[in-house]
C-alpha cells in the first residue's frame, strides 16, 4: 500500500478561548478615500476607527528637496502612509507611477491632469520608482521655516530634510498631514496592539493528524510518536515566540522611557548631547540622496509651533558612572572653539625640511611650531577615548550574558579612535620626559591619565577608568620620513579589562600620510588588527590600504569568531564614518556605502564642529587643552596644559610659540642623560611578560591633596649648571 505524503502542520488545530469568539463584533469596514487636492479638517480630529484614520493620513505630492550647493533644490516624489514618509527621485515625468487610481491617497500640490493620467496609464506596465529615503514619523520631528513661508524641515536622528512647496497652502497641508500621521501612530501605542496568549489558555488538537495517519495505514505506536513529536515541536515554538514577545515588550518599554526622557528634556530647555546608536539608526534608511550636504538652518528659524520631540538618540550607557568626582568643580561647560589667533600665521617652505630629514626618525626631528597642532601626544592618546560609551555598552552587554555584542562593541571602539585623524595633517607636540596629562570627564563617566615614561625610544603610557572597565597600554611610535610620505608604526599592546574578568588586547595598525610634497595631503590606516579575548570571542579587522584610484576609501572589514573558530558575526564599515555588523558569516559582500537592511549599526562618527580651523580638530579635541575654571590650581607642574609653546600656539602667538619650542627642545636633549642616570617614571612601572607600563596608582589621591613635591617643573627655565651640562 502506497502511503500518500502529507505535511503534518496542515492537520493541527489551534484552540484558544480568543481564537474564535462568536460574540466578537466583525471588523468595521474601511472607508475608501478618493483623490482630492486638500486635506480635510477631520483628519486631525481622530475617531474610533484607526484604519480609517490611517487612510485619511495617506497623502502624496511633489516637494522640492535641498541636495547640495551644486545641485540646489531637486523635485522628489513624497508619499506619507501609515506613519512613514518615503520619497523617490523623479528621473522622467512619465515614470512617476507610484500611484494608481485605485490607491486611497490624497494628492497635495499642483500635479497636472495630464501627468495624473500618465501615472494611471503607466501603472500597469512600468515598475515603480525605488524609494531613496524613508522617515519614520514616530521618531522624528518637524517644523516650519520662519524666514521662508514655503519651506519646512523634518528632523531625524541622522539627517535633516530641507523641503519646500510651491505655495503657502501646500506647506500648511503637508504640515497638517504630518501632524495627523504623528498623532495616529504614537510611539506609546506600539506596545498595546499585541496580546500574547499564555500556555495555560492554549491547547492543541491533533485529532485530524491522528485520523489522517490511521487512514494511511500507520500503526498506533507510530501515530502516537508523531503526535508526541508535533506537541513537543509546538511547545518549543511557543516558547520561542514567548521570548520574542518579551524582547519586543522590553524594547518598546525602553523606547517609551527614552521618548519620555527626551520630552522632559525638551520641556526644560535642556539640549542633550546624547550619542547616536541603534535606535537612531533605525529611524531612517541610508541613501545616496541623503549623503549630500544640507544647508544649515538659520538662527532666525526658531520653532513657531508643533511640540513634537527633537532628535531621538540612544543615551550613553555609561553616563551615570560610579567613579568618584575628584575634579573639584561641577557643571563643567566645555568650549566649542579655539581662541582667535593673535597673529597672522607665516608660510613655511618644505624643501629645506625635506632635504635635511629624509630617512630620519620623525620623533627626533626638530620641526618649526607651524607643523604642530595645539595638543600633545599625551592628549592625542586620550582622544582615542572620544567614543568611550562603546565600552560602557560592551560592559552592559557582558553583564546580561551577551558576549558577542560585547566583542562587537569593543571592535567598534578600536576602530573609532581613527575617525579623528581624517583631515588632520599637523603633528602633535612631542612631550618632555616626565610630562603628564589628566582628563577627568564626569559627564562621560571616565577618568584618564598618561605620562611620557621614556625618551629614547619615545614611550607614552596611559590608564583610563570607566564604568565597569579599565583601559591601559603604552605606545612607541616608529616613524620614518620618506620625503613624499610619513609612515608611523605603533608598537605596543592595548589592554581592556572588564570588572567580570574578561580581557581584550590588541595593537594598532600602520598609519601613513601621503603627498607631503605635491598633491592633496591625506592620511590612511592599513593593516590587520587582531583583538584577542580571553573567553568566548575574538575579532579580526582588516584596514584596507587606499589605492590611487580608490572610489570608496577607508574600508574596514572583519569578523568575530568564537573559541571553536566559527564566525559569529561579520563587521564592515569605514574607519572615518561608521561600523556595522551582520550576525553569522556575512559572505554576501555587502557594500559599505549602502549597508544591507539586515545590518545593525555599531558606531557612527559625530558631526564636525561648526568652527573649523586649519587643524581640523574634532569637537572633542578642542576641549583637551582647555583650562577650565579652577583646574590650573589643581594640576601638577608636569601637565601638558601648562606647556608654554603649546599654549602660545593655541592662542595664535606663533613667534612666542616657536621660541618656547626651541627652548624646551634644548631641555629635551637632557632627557636621555636623565634616563641613563637611573630616572624612573613617577606614576607607571613595567609589569607582566610583555613589560607593559602599568599605572601604579596614587595620582588622583595626590591631586586631591595637591601634593606635587616630587613633580619637577619640567617647563621652567634652565639653570647655568644645566646649560653647561647640556652644551
C-alpha positions, 0 to 999 in steps of 0.5 A, a space after each residue: 500500500 502506497 502511503 500518500 505524503 502529507 505535511 503534518 502542520 496542515 492537520 493541527 488545530 489551534 484552540 484558544 478561548 480568543 481564537 474564535 469568539 462568536 460574540 466578537 463584533 466583525 471588523 468595521 469596514 474601511 472607508 475608501 478615500 478618493 483623490 482630492 487636492 486638500 486635506 480635510 479638517 477631520 483628519 486631525 480630529 481622530 475617531 474610533 476607527 484607526 484604519 480609517 484614520 490611517 487612510 485619511 493620513 495617506 497623502 502624496 505630492 511633489 516637494 522640492 528637496 535641498 541636495 547640495 550647493 551644486 545641485 540646489 533644490 531637486 523635485 522628489 516624489 513624497 508619499 506619507 502612509 501609515 506613519 512613514 514618509 518615503 520619497 523617490 527621485 523623479 528621473 522622467 515625468 512619465 515614470 512617476 507611477 507610484 500611484 494608481 487610481 485605485 490607491 486611497 491617497 490624497 494628492 497635495 500640490 499642483 500635479 497636472 491632469 495630464 501627468 495624473 493620467 500618465 501615472 494611471 496609464 503607466 501603472 500597469 506596465 512600468 515598475 515603480 520608482 525605488 524609494 531613496 529615503 524613508 522617515 519614520 514619523 514616530 521618531 522624528 520631528 518637524 517644523 516650519 521655516 520662519 524666514 521662508 513661508 514655503 519651506 519646512 524641515 523634518 528632523 531625524 536622528 541622522 539627517 535633516 530634510 530641507 523641503 519646500 512647496 510651491 505655495 503657502 497652502 501646500 506647506 500648511 497641508 503637508 504640515 497638517 498631514 504630518 501632524 495627523 500621521 504623528 498623532 495616529 501612530 504614537 510611539 506609546 501605542 506600539 506596545 498595546 496592539 499585541 496580546 500574547 496568549 499564555 500556555 495555560 489558555 492554549 491547547 492543541 488538537 491533533 485529532 485530524 493528524 491522528 485520523 489522517 495517519 490511521 487512514 494511511 495505514 500507520 500503526 498506533 505506536 507510530 501515530 502516537 510518536 508523531 503526535 508526541 513529536 508535533 506537541 513537543 515541536 509546538 511547545 518549543 515554538 511557543 516558547 520561542 515566540 514567548 521570548 520574542 514577545 518579551 524582547 519586543 515588550 522590553 524594547 518598546 518599554 525602553 523606547 517609551 522611557 527614552 521618548 519620555 526622557 527626551 520630552 522632559 528634556 525638551 520641556 526644560 530647555 535642556 539640549 542633550 548631547 546624547 550619542 547616536 546608536 541603534 535606535 537612531 539608526 533605525 529611524 531612517 534608511 541610508 541613501 545616496 540622496 541623503 549623503 549630500 550636504 544640507 544647508 544649515 538652518 538659520 538662527 532666525 528659524 526658531 520653532 513657531 509651533 508643533 511640540 513634537 520631540 527633537 532628535 531621538 538618540 540612544 543615551 550613553 550607557 555609561 553616563 551615570 558612572 560610579 567613579 568618584 568626582 575628584 575634579 573639584 568643580 561641577 557643571 563643567 561647560 566645555 568650549 566649542 572653539 579655539 581662541 582667535 589667533 593673535 597673529 597672522 600665521 607665516 608660510 613655511 617652505 618644505 624643501 629645506 625640511 625635506 632635504 635635511 630629514 629624509 630617512 630620519 626618525 620623525 620623533 627626533 626631528 626638530 620641526 618649526 611650531 607651524 607643523 604642530 597642532 595645539 595638543 600633545 601626544 599625551 592628549 592625542 592618546 586620550 582622544 582615542 577615548 572620544 567614543 568611550 560609551 562603546 565600552 560602557 555598552 560592551 560592559 552592559 552587554 557582558 553583564 546580561 550574558 551577551 558576549 558577542 555584542 560585547 566583542 562587537 562593541 569593543 571592535 567598534 571602539 578600536 576602530 573609532 579612535 581613527 575617525 579623528 585623524 581624517 583631515 588632520 595633517 599637523 603633528 602633535 607636540 612631542 612631550 618632555 620626559 616626565 610630562 603628564 596629562 589628566 582628563 577627568 570627564 564626569 559627564 562621560 563617566 571616565 577618568 584618564 591619565 598618561 605620562 611620557 615614561 621614556 625618551 629614547 625610544 619615545 614611550 607614552 603610557 596611559 590608564 583610563 577608568 570607566 564604568 565597569 572597565 579599565 583601559 591601559 597600554 603604552 605606545 612607541 611610535 616608529 616613524 620614518 620620513 620618506 620625503 613624499 610620505 610619513 609612515 608611523 608604526 605603533 608598537 605596543 599592546 592595548 589592554 581592556 579589562 572588564 570588572 567580570 574578568 574578561 580581557 581584550 588586547 590588541 595593537 594598532 595598525 600602520 598609519 601613513 600620510 601621503 603627498 607631503 610634497 605635491 598633491 592633496 595631503 591625506 592620511 590612511 590606516 592599513 593593516 590587520 588588527 587582531 583583538 584577542 579575548 580571553 573567553 568566548 570571542 575574538 575579532 579580526 579587522 582588516 584596514 584596507 590600504 587606499 589605492 590611487 584610484 580608490 572610489 570608496 576609501 577607508 574600508 574596514 572589514 572583519 569578523 568575530 569568531 568564537 573559541 571553536 573558530 566559527 564566525 559569529 558575526 561579520 563587521 564592515 564599515 569605514 574607519 572615518 564614518 561608521 561600523 556595522 555588523 551582520 550576525 553569522 558569516 556575512 559572505 554576501 559582500 555587502 557594500 559599505 556605502 549602502 549597508 544591507 537592511 539586515 545590518 545593525 549599526 555599531 558606531 557612527 562618527 559625530 558631526 564636525 564642529 561648526 568652527 573649523 580651523 586649519 587643524 581640523 580638530 574634532 569637537 572633542 579635541 578642542 576641549 583637551 587643552 582647555 583650562 577650565 575654571 579652577 583646574 590650573 590650581 589643581 594640576 601638577 607642574 608636569 601637565 601638558 596644559 601648562 606647556 608654554 609653546 603649546 599654549 602660545 600656539 593655541 592662542 595664535 602667538 606663533 613667534 612666542 610659540 616657536 621660541 618656547 619650542 626651541 627652548 624646551 627642545 634644548 631641555 629635551 636633549 637632557 632627557 636621555 642623560 636623565 634616563 641613563 642616570 637611573 630616572 624612573 617614571 613617577 606614576 607607571 612601572 613595567 609589569 607582566 611578560 610583555 613589560 607593559 607600563 602599568 599605572 601604579 596608582 596614587 595620582 588622583 589621591 595626590 591631586 586631591 591633596 595637591 601634593 606635587 613635591 616630587 613633580 619637577 617643573 619640567 617647563 621652567 627655565 634652565 639653570 647655568 649648571 644645566 646649560 653647561 651640562 647640556 652644551 
